[in-house]
């Protein structure tokens, strides 16, 4: 089984996603979830993390600058609509 480690730095390095990708699946850890976040927001973040991991497992290069910008844009939109605005950036 081929295993690949991928780390994505988001928001100019303020957040990260670390993935272990295998042929039949993988795992993900990230600094995006706040333990104090509302359940709906935490669930939305989990869905984005799952999608990124699924793309990586399917062979999509999730490390390209365009893909990372797409993740950041999605997270900002979620933050604005589910967390009352303000964004994820510090």
C-alpha positions, 0 to 999 in steps of 0.5 A, a space after each residue: 500500500 502506497 502511503 503519502 503524507 501531505 501538509 497544506 498551509 492555509 491562510 498564510 500558514 495560520 492554519 494547516 491540514 495534514 493528511 495521510 493518503 493511501 490507495 484505499 483511504 486516509 486520515 486528516 488532522 487540521 487546526 481549523 476546528 475550534 473546540 468552542 465552535 458551534 456544532 453546525 460550523 464544526 460539521 461544515 469544517 469536517 465536511 470540507 476536510 473530508 472533501 479535501 481528503 477524498 480528492 487527495 485519495 482520488 489522485 487530485 493534486 490538492 497542493 496546487 495554489 489554485 486548489 488551496 485558494 479554493 479551500 480558503 475561499 470555501 472556508 471564508 464563506 462558511 465562516 461568514 454564513 455560519 459563524 456570524 462573519 469575521 472570517 477565519 483569518 486573524 
